[in-house]
């Protein structure tokens, strides 16, 4: 989200397209859910995501946990 995009006014879950270094809001909302923990992440606090898997993560630890799960599944 860049400084020219309007902040969502709805309180529900947003639908987001994750891009390299940015994201695009497809359906307005106040948050997205962490793919690992399920906890809501306010859009203005969203810092971690996977472009390849189109998933949001609440923290670097959650991102690493998902990566480890994928590596184990490939083994």
N, CA, C and O atoms as a Tripos MOL2 file, in Angstrom:
@<TRIPOS>MOLECULE
protein
  300   299    75     0     0
PROTEIN
NO_CHARGES

@<TRIPOS>ATOM
      1 N           0.8570   -1.1600    0.0000 N.3       1 UNK1
      2 CA          0.0000    0.0000    0.0000 C.3       1 UNK1
      3 C           0.9030    1.2230    0.0000 C.2       1 UNK1
      4 O           1.8410    1.3040    0.7930 O.2       1 UNK1
      5 N           0.6320    2.1540   -0.8650 N.am      2 UNK2
      6 CA          1.4660    3.3500   -0.8770 C.3       2 UNK2
      7 C           0.7030    4.5350   -0.3100 C.2       2 UNK2
      8 O          -0.4850    4.4270   -0.0050 O.2       2 UNK2
      9 N           1.3820    5.6630   -0.1700 N.am      3 UNK3
     10 CA          0.7890    6.8110    0.5060 C.3       3 UNK3
     11 C          -0.3630    7.4510   -0.2590 C.2       3 UNK3
     12 O          -1.0830    8.2780    0.3000 O.2       3 UNK3
     13 N          -0.5510    7.0880   -1.5220 N.am      4 UNK4
     14 CA         -1.6290    7.6760   -2.3040 C.3       4 UNK4
     15 C          -2.9180    6.8490   -2.2740 C.2       4 UNK4
     16 O          -3.9780    7.3250   -2.6800 O.2       4 UNK4
     17 N          -2.8170    5.6140   -1.7920 N.am      5 UNK5
     18 CA         -4.0080    4.7810   -1.6920 C.3       5 UNK5
     19 C          -4.7800    5.1540   -0.4330 C.2       5 UNK5
     20 O          -4.1940    5.4350    0.6120 O.2       5 UNK5
     21 N          -6.1030    5.1510   -0.5510 N.am      6 UNK6
     22 CA         -6.9410    5.4640    0.5960 C.3       6 UNK6
     23 C          -6.9690    4.2740    1.5530 C.2       6 UNK6
     24 O          -6.9630    3.1200    1.1250 O.2       6 UNK6
     25 N          -7.0000    4.5640    2.8250 N.am      7 UNK7
     26 CA         -7.1140    3.5040    3.8200 C.3       7 UNK7
     27 C          -8.5330    2.9410    3.8010 C.2       7 UNK7
     28 O          -9.4990    3.6860    3.6310 O.2       7 UNK7
     29 N          -8.6570    1.6300    3.9750 N.am      8 UNK8
     30 CA         -9.9850    1.0300    3.9910 C.3       8 UNK8
     31 C         -10.8020    1.5350    5.1690 C.2       8 UNK8
     32 O         -10.2760    1.7320    6.2650 O.2       8 UNK8
     33 N         -12.0800    1.7400    4.9360 N.am      9 UNK9
     34 CA        -12.9470    2.2050    6.0080 C.3       9 UNK9
     35 C         -13.7310    1.0530    6.6240 C.2       9 UNK9
     36 O         -14.2730    1.2000    7.7190 O.2       9 UNK9
     37 N         -13.8030   -0.0770    5.9550 N.am     10 UNK10
     38 CA        -14.5290   -1.2130    6.4800 C.3      10 UNK10
     39 C         -13.7190   -1.8870    7.5780 C.2      10 UNK10
     40 O         -12.4890   -1.8380    7.5670 O.2      10 UNK10
     41 N         -14.4000   -2.5080    8.5130 N.am     11 UNK11
     42 CA        -13.7230   -3.1550    9.6320 C.3      11 UNK11
     43 C         -13.4340   -4.6260    9.3740 C.2      11 UNK11
     44 O         -12.7990   -5.2710   10.2070 O.2      11 UNK11
     45 N         -13.8740   -5.1710    8.2620 N.am     12 UNK12
     46 CA        -13.7070   -6.5910    7.9850 C.3      12 UNK12
     47 C         -12.3540   -6.9300    7.4070 C.2      12 UNK12
     48 O         -11.4390   -6.1080    7.3690 O.2      12 UNK12
     49 N         -12.2540   -8.1750    6.9550 N.am     13 UNK13
     50 CA        -11.0040   -8.6730    6.3890 C.3      13 UNK13
     51 C         -10.8390   -8.1880    4.9490 C.2      13 UNK13
     52 O         -11.7710   -8.2560    4.1480 O.2      13 UNK13
     53 N          -9.6630   -7.7080    4.6410 N.am     14 UNK14
     54 CA         -9.3520   -7.2210    3.3000 C.3      14 UNK14
     55 C          -8.8760   -8.3760    2.4260 C.2      14 UNK14
     56 O          -8.3780   -9.3800    2.9350 O.2      14 UNK14
     57 N          -9.0270   -8.2370    1.1400 N.am     15 UNK15
     58 CA         -8.4230   -9.1680    0.1880 C.3      15 UNK15
     59 C          -7.2870   -8.3980   -0.4700 C.2      15 UNK15
     60 O          -7.4790   -7.2950   -0.9830 O.2      15 UNK15
     61 N          -6.1000   -8.9990   -0.4440 N.am     16 UNK16
     62 CA         -4.8930   -8.2950   -0.8560 C.3      16 UNK16
     63 C          -4.1150   -9.1270   -1.8670 C.2      16 UNK16
     64 O          -4.0370  -10.3500   -1.7480 O.2      16 UNK16
     65 N          -3.5410   -8.4590   -2.8610 N.am     17 UNK17
     66 CA         -2.6000   -9.0970   -3.7760 C.3      17 UNK17
     67 C          -1.2120   -8.6590   -3.3390 C.2      17 UNK17
     68 O          -0.9100   -7.4660   -3.2940 O.2      17 UNK17
     69 N          -0.3700   -9.6400   -3.0170 N.am     18 UNK18
     70 CA          0.9720   -9.3380   -2.5310 C.3      18 UNK18
     71 C           1.9330   -9.2290   -3.6990 C.2      18 UNK18
     72 O           2.0110  -10.1240   -4.5400 O.2      18 UNK18
     73 N           2.6630   -8.1270   -3.7420 N.am     19 UNK19
     74 CA          3.6230   -7.8300   -4.7960 C.3      19 UNK19
     75 C           5.0130   -7.7350   -4.1770 C.2      19 UNK19
     76 O           5.1590   -7.7620   -2.9550 O.2      19 UNK19
     77 N           6.0170   -7.6260   -5.0130 N.am     20 UNK20
     78 CA          7.3820   -7.4430   -4.5110 C.3      20 UNK20
     79 C           7.5140   -6.0720   -3.8540 C.2      20 UNK20
     80 O           7.4960   -5.0520   -4.5430 O.2      20 UNK20
     81 N           7.6450   -6.0410   -2.5410 N.am     21 UNK21
     82 CA          7.8410   -4.7940   -1.8160 C.3      21 UNK21
     83 C           6.6050   -3.9370   -1.6450 C.2      21 UNK21
     84 O           6.7120   -2.8120   -1.1570 O.2      21 UNK21
     85 N           5.4430   -4.4220   -2.0260 N.am     22 UNK22
     86 CA          4.2000   -3.6550   -1.9320 C.3      22 UNK22
     87 C           3.0310   -4.6280   -1.9720 C.2      22 UNK22
     88 O           3.2190   -5.8260   -2.1790 O.2      22 UNK22
     89 N           1.8480   -4.1180   -1.7770 N.am     23 UNK23
     90 CA          0.6570   -4.9300   -1.9490 C.3      23 UNK23
     91 C          -0.4740   -4.0660   -2.4770 C.2      23 UNK23
     92 O          -0.4730   -2.8450   -2.3160 O.2      23 UNK23
     93 N          -1.4310   -4.7160   -3.1040 N.am     24 UNK24
     94 CA         -2.5700   -4.0330   -3.7110 C.3      24 UNK24
     95 C          -3.8440   -4.5230   -3.0350 C.2      24 UNK24
     96 O          -4.0570   -5.7270   -2.8980 O.2      24 UNK24
     97 N          -4.6780   -3.5980   -2.6170 N.am     25 UNK25
     98 CA         -5.9350   -3.9540   -1.9720 C.3      25 UNK25
     99 C          -6.9680   -4.2540   -3.0530 C.2      25 UNK25
    100 O          -7.3020   -3.3930   -3.8670 O.2      25 UNK25
    101 N          -7.4670   -5.4860   -3.0470 N.am     26 UNK26
    102 CA         -8.4800   -5.9050   -4.0160 C.3      26 UNK26
    103 C          -9.8830   -5.7450   -3.4450 C.2      26 UNK26
    104 O         -10.8210   -5.4230   -4.1750 O.2      26 UNK26
    105 N         -10.0280   -5.9700   -2.1390 N.am     27 UNK27
    106 CA        -11.3050   -5.7440   -1.4420 C.3      27 UNK27
    107 C         -10.9850   -5.0060   -0.1490 C.2      27 UNK27
    108 O         -10.2210   -5.5080    0.6760 O.2      27 UNK27
    109 N         -11.5550   -3.8340    0.0370 N.am     28 UNK28
    110 CA        -11.2470   -3.0340    1.2270 C.3      28 UNK28
    111 C         -11.5650   -3.7690    2.5220 C.2      28 UNK28
    112 O         -12.4930   -4.5740    2.5900 O.2      28 UNK28
    113 N         -10.7900   -3.4790    3.5210 N.am     29 UNK29
    114 CA        -10.9680   -4.0290    4.8510 C.3      29 UNK29
    115 C          -9.9260   -3.4460    5.7800 C.2      29 UNK29
    116 O          -9.0840   -2.6530    5.3570 O.2      29 UNK29
    117 N          -9.9760   -3.8280    7.0220 N.am     30 UNK30
    118 CA         -9.0640   -3.2710    8.0150 C.3      30 UNK30
    119 C          -7.8550   -4.1630    8.2650 C.2      30 UNK30
    120 O          -6.8400   -3.6880    8.7750 O.2      30 UNK30
    121 N          -7.9390   -5.4580    7.9160 N.am     31 UNK31
    122 CA         -6.8680   -6.3840    8.2610 C.3      31 UNK31
    123 C          -6.8250   -7.5550    7.2900 C.2      31 UNK31
    124 O          -7.7460   -7.7690    6.5020 O.2      31 UNK31
    125 N          -5.7240   -8.3130    7.3670 N.am     32 UNK32
    126 CA         -5.5990   -9.6180    6.7180 C.3      32 UNK32
    127 C          -5.2200  -10.6010    7.8220 C.2      32 UNK32
    128 O          -4.8230  -10.1840    8.9100 O.2      32 UNK32
    129 N          -5.3350  -11.8800    7.5600 N.am     33 UNK33
    130 CA         -5.0110  -12.8990    8.5600 C.3      33 UNK33
    131 C          -3.6490  -13.5200    8.2790 C.2      33 UNK33
    132 O          -3.2720  -13.7610    7.1320 O.2      33 UNK33
    133 N          -2.9300  -13.7660    9.3590 N.am     34 UNK34
    134 CA         -1.6510  -14.4630    9.2570 C.3      34 UNK34
    135 C          -1.9240  -15.8960    8.8080 C.2      34 UNK34
    136 O          -2.7870  -16.5690    9.3720 O.2      34 UNK34
    137 N          -1.2000  -16.3590    7.8040 N.am     35 UNK35
    138 CA         -1.3930  -17.7040    7.2670 C.3      35 UNK35
    139 C          -0.9550  -18.7830    8.2490 C.2      35 UNK35
    140 O          -1.3760  -19.9330    8.1190 O.2      35 UNK35
    141 N          -0.1320  -18.4450    9.2150 N.am     36 UNK36
    142 CA          0.3770  -19.4250   10.1770 C.3      36 UNK36
    143 C          -0.4360  -19.4080   11.4710 C.2      36 UNK36
    144 O          -0.8910  -20.4540   11.9330 O.2      36 UNK36
    145 N          -0.6170  -18.2390   12.0470 N.am     37 UNK37
    146 CA         -1.2630  -18.1300   13.3570 C.3      37 UNK37
    147 C          -2.7570  -17.8510   13.2770 C.2      37 UNK37
    148 O          -3.4920  -18.1270   14.2250 O.2      37 UNK37
    149 N          -3.2070  -17.3080   12.1550 N.am     38 UNK38
    150 CA         -4.6160  -16.9430   12.0180 C.3      38 UNK38
    151 C          -4.9750  -15.6150   12.6500 C.2      38 UNK38
    152 O          -6.1210  -15.1730   12.5630 O.2      38 UNK38
    153 N          -4.0020  -14.9700   13.2910 N.am     39 UNK39
    154 CA         -4.3040  -13.6970   13.9470 C.3      39 UNK39
    155 C          -4.4700  -12.5820   12.9230 C.2      39 UNK39
    156 O          -3.8130  -12.5970   11.8820 O.2      39 UNK39
    157 N          -5.3500  -11.6050   13.2080 N.am     40 UNK40
    158 CA         -5.5280  -10.4870   12.2850 C.3      40 UNK40
    159 C          -4.3110   -9.5630   12.3140 C.2      40 UNK40
    160 O          -3.7280   -9.3050   13.3670 O.2      40 UNK40
    161 N          -3.9470   -9.0750   11.1350 N.am     41 UNK41
    162 CA         -2.8380   -8.1320   10.9920 C.3      41 UNK41
    163 C          -3.4140   -6.8550   10.3850 C.2      41 UNK41
    164 O          -3.8320   -6.8680    9.2270 O.2      41 UNK41
    165 N          -3.4480   -5.7490   11.1370 N.am     42 UNK42
    166 CA         -3.9250   -4.4920   10.5560 C.3      42 UNK42
    167 C          -3.0890   -4.1350    9.3240 C.2      42 UNK42
    168 O          -1.8710   -4.3150    9.3300 O.2      42 UNK42
    169 N          -3.7250   -3.6400    8.2850 N.am     43 UNK43
    170 CA         -3.0080   -3.3510    7.0450 C.3      43 UNK43
    171 C          -1.8400   -2.3960    7.2480 C.2      43 UNK43
    172 O          -0.8140   -2.5250    6.5790 O.2      43 UNK43
    173 N          -1.9810   -1.4480    8.1560 N.am     44 UNK44
    174 CA         -0.8720   -0.5060    8.3520 C.3      44 UNK44
    175 C           0.2880   -1.1240    9.1310 C.2      44 UNK44
    176 O           1.3380   -0.4960    9.2650 O.2      44 UNK44
    177 N           0.1150   -2.3540    9.6500 N.am     45 UNK45
    178 CA          1.1890   -3.0640   10.3370 C.3      45 UNK45
    179 C           1.7130   -4.2490    9.5270 C.2      45 UNK45
    180 O           2.6050   -4.9610    9.9870 O.2      45 UNK45
    181 N           1.1770   -4.4660    8.3430 N.am     46 UNK46
    182 CA          1.5770   -5.5970    7.4980 C.3      46 UNK46
    183 C           2.9750   -5.3640    6.9340 C.2      46 UNK46
    184 O           3.2060   -4.4120    6.1890 O.2      46 UNK46
    185 N           3.9050   -6.2490    7.3020 N.am     47 UNK47
    186 CA          5.2970   -6.1100    6.8630 C.3      47 UNK47
    187 C           5.8420   -7.3610    6.1910 C.2      47 UNK47
    188 O           6.8110   -7.2830    5.4360 O.2      47 UNK47
    189 N           5.2320   -8.5150    6.4530 N.am     48 UNK48
    190 CA          5.7880   -9.7820    5.9780 C.3      48 UNK48
    191 C           4.7560  -10.5500    5.1730 C.2      48 UNK48
    192 O           3.6240  -10.7440    5.6160 O.2      48 UNK48
    193 N           5.1640  -10.9930    3.9650 N.am     49 UNK49
    194 CA          4.2770  -11.7880    3.1230 C.3      49 UNK49
    195 C           5.0840  -12.5540    2.1010 C.2      49 UNK49
    196 O           6.2700  -12.2980    1.8960 O.2      49 UNK49
    197 N           4.4140  -13.5020    1.4610 N.am     50 UNK50
    198 CA          5.0310  -14.2780    0.3880 C.3      50 UNK50
    199 C           4.3280  -13.9320   -0.9180 C.2      50 UNK50
    200 O           3.1130  -14.0850   -1.0450 O.2      50 UNK50
    201 N           5.1030  -13.4700   -1.8750 N.am     51 UNK51
    202 CA          4.5560  -13.1900   -3.2040 C.3      51 UNK51
    203 C           4.1870  -14.5020   -3.8920 C.2      51 UNK51
    204 O           3.1360  -14.6070   -4.5240 O.2      51 UNK51
    205 N           5.0630  -15.5010   -3.7610 N.am     52 UNK52
    206 CA          4.8290  -16.7880   -4.4190 C.3      52 UNK52
    207 C           3.5830  -17.4900   -3.9000 C.2      52 UNK52
    208 O           2.8250  -18.0670   -4.6800 O.2      52 UNK52
    209 N           3.3640  -17.4460   -2.5860 N.am     53 UNK53
    210 CA          2.2530  -18.1690   -1.9780 C.3      53 UNK53
    211 C           1.0640  -17.2690   -1.6850 C.2      53 UNK53
    212 O           0.0030  -17.7560   -1.2920 O.2      53 UNK53
    213 N           1.2250  -15.9540   -1.8700 N.am     54 UNK54
    214 CA          0.1580  -14.9900   -1.6130 C.3      54 UNK54
    215 C          -0.4100  -15.1560   -0.2040 C.2      54 UNK54
    216 O          -1.6180  -15.2810   -0.0070 O.2      54 UNK54
    217 N           0.5100  -15.1520    0.7730 N.am     55 UNK55
    218 CA          0.1480  -15.2880    2.1750 C.3      55 UNK55
    219 C           0.7740  -14.1640    2.9860 C.2      55 UNK55
    220 O           1.8680  -13.6900    2.6800 O.2      55 UNK55
    221 N           0.0590  -13.7470    4.0270 N.am     56 UNK56
    222 CA          0.5700  -12.7460    4.9640 C.3      56 UNK56
    223 C           1.0670  -13.4380    6.2220 C.2      56 UNK56
    224 O           0.5720  -14.5040    6.5890 O.2      56 UNK56
    225 N           2.0540  -12.8250    6.8860 N.am     57 UNK57
    226 CA          2.6130  -13.3630    8.1210 C.3      57 UNK57
    227 C           2.6810  -12.2560    9.1620 C.2      57 UNK57
    228 O           2.9740  -11.1030    8.8440 O.2      57 UNK57
    229 N           2.4080  -12.6170   10.3970 N.am     58 UNK58
    230 CA          2.3820  -11.6300   11.4720 C.3      58 UNK58
    231 C           3.7680  -11.2380   11.9650 C.2      58 UNK58
    232 O           3.9320  -10.1930   12.5950 O.2      58 UNK58
    233 N           4.7780  -12.0790   11.6790 N.am     59 UNK59
    234 CA          6.1280  -11.8050   12.1820 C.3      59 UNK59
    235 C           7.1520  -12.5670   11.3440 C.2      59 UNK59
    236 O           6.7840  -13.4540   10.5730 O.2      59 UNK59
    237 N           8.4270  -12.2310   11.4890 N.am     60 UNK60
    238 CA          9.4500  -13.0130   10.8010 C.3      60 UNK60
    239 C           9.4400  -14.4750   11.2550 C.2      60 UNK60
    240 O           9.7060  -15.3720   10.4550 O.2      60 UNK60
    241 N           9.1370  -14.7190   12.5290 N.am     61 UNK61
    242 CA          9.0820  -16.0920   13.0360 C.3      61 UNK61
    243 C           7.9780  -16.8900   12.3440 C.2      61 UNK61
    244 O           8.1760  -18.0610   12.0190 O.2      61 UNK61
    245 N           6.8360  -16.2800   12.1190 N.am     62 UNK62
    246 CA          5.7370  -16.9590   11.4230 C.3      62 UNK62
    247 C           6.1270  -17.2640    9.9840 C.2      62 UNK62
    248 O           5.8110  -18.3360    9.4670 O.2      62 UNK62
    249 N           6.8040  -16.3360    9.3420 N.am     63 UNK63
    250 CA          7.2680  -16.5500    7.9780 C.3      63 UNK63
    251 C           8.2580  -17.7100    7.9130 C.2      63 UNK63
    252 O           8.1800  -18.5500    7.0170 O.2      63 UNK63
    253 N           9.1790  -17.7520    8.8560 N.am     64 UNK64
    254 CA         10.1670  -18.8250    8.9010 C.3      64 UNK64
    255 C           9.5040  -20.1670    9.1990 C.2      64 UNK64
    256 O           9.8840  -21.1880    8.6270 O.2      64 UNK64
    257 N           8.5190  -20.1680   10.0870 N.am     65 UNK65
    258 CA          7.8050  -21.4060   10.4000 C.3      65 UNK65
    259 C           7.1450  -21.9760    9.1390 C.2      65 UNK65
    260 O           7.2090  -23.1810    8.8910 O.2      65 UNK65
    261 N           6.5150  -21.1100    8.3490 N.am     66 UNK66
    262 CA          5.8680  -21.5680    7.1190 C.3      66 UNK66
    263 C           6.9020  -22.1060    6.1360 C.2      66 UNK66
    264 O           6.6700  -23.1280    5.4910 O.2      66 UNK66
    265 N           8.0350  -21.4310    6.0170 N.am     67 UNK67
    266 CA          9.0960  -21.8930    5.1170 C.3      67 UNK67
    267 C           9.6150  -23.2620    5.5490 C.2      67 UNK67
    268 O           9.8500  -24.1280    4.7060 O.2      67 UNK67
    269 N           9.7950  -23.4650    6.8500 N.am     68 UNK68
    270 CA         10.2440  -24.7690    7.3540 C.3      68 UNK68
    271 C           9.2060  -25.8540    7.0620 C.2      68 UNK68
    272 O           9.5680  -26.9770    6.7090 O.2      68 UNK68
    273 N           7.9240  -25.5300    7.2060 N.am     69 UNK69
    274 CA          6.8640  -26.4870    6.9000 C.3      69 UNK69
    275 C           6.9160  -26.8860    5.4340 C.2      69 UNK69
    276 O           6.7340  -28.0580    5.1040 O.2      69 UNK69
    277 N           7.1600  -25.9300    4.5560 N.am     70 UNK70
    278 CA          7.2170  -26.2360    3.1230 C.3      70 UNK70
    279 C           8.4260  -27.1040    2.7980 C.2      70 UNK70
    280 O           8.3310  -28.0290    1.9910 O.2      70 UNK70
    281 N           9.5520  -26.8110    3.4190 N.am     71 UNK71
    282 CA         10.7570  -27.6130    3.1820 C.3      71 UNK71
    283 C          10.5480  -29.0480    3.6510 C.2      71 UNK71
    284 O          10.9550  -29.9870    2.9670 O.2      71 UNK71
    285 N           9.9160  -29.2280    4.8140 N.am     72 UNK72
    286 CA          9.6450  -30.5600    5.3320 C.3      72 UNK72
    287 C           8.6880  -31.3170    4.4070 C.2      72 UNK72
    288 O           8.8440  -32.5210    4.2030 O.2      72 UNK72
    289 N           7.7100  -30.6220    3.8550 N.am     73 UNK73
    290 CA          6.7390  -31.2650    2.9580 C.3      73 UNK73
    291 C           7.4060  -31.7330    1.6700 C.2      73 UNK73
    292 O           6.9930  -32.7350    1.0850 O.2      73 UNK73
    293 N           8.4400  -31.0090    1.2210 N.am     74 UNK74
    294 CA          9.1580  -31.3960   -0.0040 C.3      74 UNK74
    295 C          10.1020  -32.5680    0.2210 C.2      74 UNK74
    296 O          10.4760  -33.2560   -0.7280 O.2      74 UNK74
    297 N          10.4870  -32.7980    1.4660 N.am     75 UNK75
    298 CA         11.4620  -33.8690    1.7820 C.3      75 UNK75
    299 C          10.8220  -35.2310    1.7930 C.2      75 UNK75
    300 O          11.4990  -36.2290    2.0390 O.2      75 UNK75
@<TRIPOS>BOND
     1     1     2 1
     2     2     3 1
     3     3     4 2
     4     3     5 am
     5     5     6 1
     6     6     7 1
     7     7     8 2
     8     7     9 am
     9     9    10 1
    10    10    11 1
    11    11    12 2
    12    11    13 am
    13    13    14 1
    14    14    15 1
    15    15    16 2
    16    15    17 am
    17    17    18 1
    18    18    19 1
    19    19    20 2
    20    19    21 am
    21    21    22 1
    22    22    23 1
    23    23    24 2
    24    23    25 am
    25    25    26 1
    26    26    27 1
    27    27    28 2
    28    27    29 am
    29    29    30 1
    30    30    31 1
    31    31    32 2
    32    31    33 am
    33    33    34 1
    34    34    35 1
    35    35    36 2
    36    35    37 am
    37    37    38 1
    38    38    39 1
    39    39    40 2
    40    39    41 am
    41    41    42 1
    42    42    43 1
    43    43    44 2
    44    43    45 am
    45    45    46 1
    46    46    47 1
    47    47    48 2
    48    47    49 am
    49    49    50 1
    50    50    51 1
    51    51    52 2
    52    51    53 am
    53    53    54 1
    54    54    55 1
    55    55    56 2
    56    55    57 am
    57    57    58 1
    58    58    59 1
    59    59    60 2
    60    59    61 am
    61    61    62 1
    62    62    63 1
    63    63    64 2
    64    63    65 am
    65    65    66 1
    66    66    67 1
    67    67    68 2
    68    67    69 am
    69    69    70 1
    70    70    71 1
    71    71    72 2
    72    71    73 am
    73    73    74 1
    74    74    75 1
    75    75    76 2
    76    75    77 am
    77    77    78 1
    78    78    79 1
    79    79    80 2
    80    79    81 am
    81    81    82 1
    82    82    83 1
    83    83    84 2
    84    83    85 am
    85    85    86 1
    86    86    87 1
    87    87    88 2
    88    87    89 am
    89    89    90 1
    90    90    91 1
    91    91    92 2
    92    91    93 am
    93    93    94 1
    94    94    95 1
    95    95    96 2
    96    95    97 am
    97    97    98 1
    98    98    99 1
    99    99   100 2
   100    99   101 am
   101   101   102 1
   102   102   103 1
   103   103   104 2
   104   103   105 am
   105   105   106 1
   106   106   107 1
   107   107   108 2
   108   107   109 am
   109   109   110 1
   110   110   111 1
   111   111   112 2
   112   111   113 am
   113   113   114 1
   114   114   115 1
   115   115   116 2
   116   115   117 am
   117   117   118 1
   118   118   119 1
   119   119   120 2
   120   119   121 am
   121   121   122 1
   122   122   123 1
   123   123   124 2
   124   123   125 am
   125   125   126 1
   126   126   127 1
   127   127   128 2
   128   127   129 am
   129   129   130 1
   130   130   131 1
   131   131   132 2
   132   131   133 am
   133   133   134 1
   134   134   135 1
   135   135   136 2
   136   135   137 am
   137   137   138 1
   138   138   139 1
   139   139   140 2
   140   139   141 am
   141   141   142 1
   142   142   143 1
   143   143   144 2
   144   143   145 am
   145   145   146 1
   146   146   147 1
   147   147   148 2
   148   147   149 am
   149   149   150 1
   150   150   151 1
   151   151   152 2
   152   151   153 am
   153   153   154 1
   154   154   155 1
   155   155   156 2
   156   155   157 am
   157   157   158 1
   158   158   159 1
   159   159   160 2
   160   159   161 am
   161   161   162 1
   162   162   163 1
   163   163   164 2
   164   163   165 am
   165   165   166 1
   166   166   167 1
   167   167   168 2
   168   167   169 am
   169   169   170 1
   170   170   171 1
   171   171   172 2
   172   171   173 am
   173   173   174 1
   174   174   175 1
   175   175   176 2
   176   175   177 am
   177   177   178 1
   178   178   179 1
   179   179   180 2
   180   179   181 am
   181   181   182 1
   182   182   183 1
   183   183   184 2
   184   183   185 am
   185   185   186 1
   186   186   187 1
   187   187   188 2
   188   187   189 am
   189   189   190 1
   190   190   191 1
   191   191   192 2
   192   191   193 am
   193   193   194 1
   194   194   195 1
   195   195   196 2
   196   195   197 am
   197   197   198 1
   198   198   199 1
   199   199   200 2
   200   199   201 am
   201   201   202 1
   202   202   203 1
   203   203   204 2
   204   203   205 am
   205   205   206 1
   206   206   207 1
   207   207   208 2
   208   207   209 am
   209   209   210 1
   210   210   211 1
   211   211   212 2
   212   211   213 am
   213   213   214 1
   214   214   215 1
   215   215   216 2
   216   215   217 am
   217   217   218 1
   218   218   219 1
   219   219   220 2
   220   219   221 am
   221   221   222 1
   222   222   223 1
   223   223   224 2
   224   223   225 am
   225   225   226 1
   226   226   227 1
   227   227   228 2
   228   227   229 am
   229   229   230 1
   230   230   231 1
   231   231   232 2
   232   231   233 am
   233   233   234 1
   234   234   235 1
   235   235   236 2
   236   235   237 am
   237   237   238 1
   238   238   239 1
   239   239   240 2
   240   239   241 am
   241   241   242 1
   242   242   243 1
   243   243   244 2
   244   243   245 am
   245   245   246 1
   246   246   247 1
   247   247   248 2
   248   247   249 am
   249   249   250 1
   250   250   251 1
   251   251   252 2
   252   251   253 am
   253   253   254 1
   254   254   255 1
   255   255   256 2
   256   255   257 am
   257   257   258 1
   258   258   259 1
   259   259   260 2
   260   259   261 am
   261   261   262 1
   262   262   263 1
   263   263   264 2
   264   263   265 am
   265   265   266 1
   266   266   267 1
   267   267   268 2
   268   267   269 am
   269   269   270 1
   270   270   271 1
   271   271   272 2
   272   271   273 am
   273   273   274 1
   274   274   275 1
   275   275   276 2
   276   275   277 am
   277   277   278 1
   278   278   279 1
   279   279   280 2
   280   279   281 am
   281   281   282 1
   282   282   283 1
   283   283   284 2
   284   283   285 am
   285   285   286 1
   286   286   287 1
   287   287   288 2
   288   287   289 am
   289   289   290 1
   290   290   291 1
   291   291   292 2
   292   291   293 am
   293   293   294 1
   294   294   295 1
   295   295   296 2
   296   295   297 am
   297   297   298 1
   298   298   299 1
   299   299   300 2
@<TRIPOS>SUBSTRUCTURE
     1 UNK1         2 RESIDUE 1 A UNK
     2 UNK2         6 RESIDUE 1 A UNK
     3 UNK3        10 RESIDUE 1 A UNK
     4 UNK4        14 RESIDUE 1 A UNK
     5 UNK5        18 RESIDUE 1 A UNK
     6 UNK6        22 RESIDUE 1 A UNK
     7 UNK7        26 RESIDUE 1 A UNK
     8 UNK8        30 RESIDUE 1 A UNK
     9 UNK9        34 RESIDUE 1 A UNK
    10 UNK10       38 RESIDUE 1 A UNK
    11 UNK11       42 RESIDUE 1 A UNK
    12 UNK12       46 RESIDUE 1 A UNK
    13 UNK13       50 RESIDUE 1 A UNK
    14 UNK14       54 RESIDUE 1 A UNK
    15 UNK15       58 RESIDUE 1 A UNK
    16 UNK16       62 RESIDUE 1 A UNK
    17 UNK17       66 RESIDUE 1 A UNK
    18 UNK18       70 RESIDUE 1 A UNK
    19 UNK19       74 RESIDUE 1 A UNK
    20 UNK20       78 RESIDUE 1 A UNK
    21 UNK21       82 RESIDUE 1 A UNK
    22 UNK22       86 RESIDUE 1 A UNK
    23 UNK23       90 RESIDUE 1 A UNK
    24 UNK24       94 RESIDUE 1 A UNK
    25 UNK25       98 RESIDUE 1 A UNK
    26 UNK26      102 RESIDUE 1 A UNK
    27 UNK27      106 RESIDUE 1 A UNK
    28 UNK28      110 RESIDUE 1 A UNK
    29 UNK29      114 RESIDUE 1 A UNK
    30 UNK30      118 RESIDUE 1 A UNK
    31 UNK31      122 RESIDUE 1 A UNK
    32 UNK32      126 RESIDUE 1 A UNK
    33 UNK33      130 RESIDUE 1 A UNK
    34 UNK34      134 RESIDUE 1 A UNK
    35 UNK35      138 RESIDUE 1 A UNK
    36 UNK36      142 RESIDUE 1 A UNK
    37 UNK37      146 RESIDUE 1 A UNK
    38 UNK38      150 RESIDUE 1 A UNK
    39 UNK39      154 RESIDUE 1 A UNK
    40 UNK40      158 RESIDUE 1 A UNK
    41 UNK41      162 RESIDUE 1 A UNK
    42 UNK42      166 RESIDUE 1 A UNK
    43 UNK43      170 RESIDUE 1 A UNK
    44 UNK44      174 RESIDUE 1 A UNK
    45 UNK45      178 RESIDUE 1 A UNK
    46 UNK46      182 RESIDUE 1 A UNK
    47 UNK47      186 RESIDUE 1 A UNK
    48 UNK48      190 RESIDUE 1 A UNK
    49 UNK49      194 RESIDUE 1 A UNK
    50 UNK50      198 RESIDUE 1 A UNK
    51 UNK51      202 RESIDUE 1 A UNK
    52 UNK52      206 RESIDUE 1 A UNK
    53 UNK53      210 RESIDUE 1 A UNK
    54 UNK54      214 RESIDUE 1 A UNK
    55 UNK55      218 RESIDUE 1 A UNK
    56 UNK56      222 RESIDUE 1 A UNK
    57 UNK57      226 RESIDUE 1 A UNK
    58 UNK58      230 RESIDUE 1 A UNK
    59 UNK59      234 RESIDUE 1 A UNK
    60 UNK60      238 RESIDUE 1 A UNK
    61 UNK61      242 RESIDUE 1 A UNK
    62 UNK62      246 RESIDUE 1 A UNK
    63 UNK63      250 RESIDUE 1 A UNK
    64 UNK64      254 RESIDUE 1 A UNK
    65 UNK65      258 RESIDUE 1 A UNK
    66 UNK66      262 RESIDUE 1 A UNK
    67 UNK67      266 RESIDUE 1 A UNK
    68 UNK68      270 RESIDUE 1 A UNK
    69 UNK69      274 RESIDUE 1 A UNK
    70 UNK70      278 RESIDUE 1 A UNK
    71 UNK71      282 RESIDUE 1 A UNK
    72 UNK72      286 RESIDUE 1 A UNK
    73 UNK73      290 RESIDUE 1 A UNK
    74 UNK74      294 RESIDUE 1 A UNK
    75 UNK75      298 RESIDUE 1 A UNK
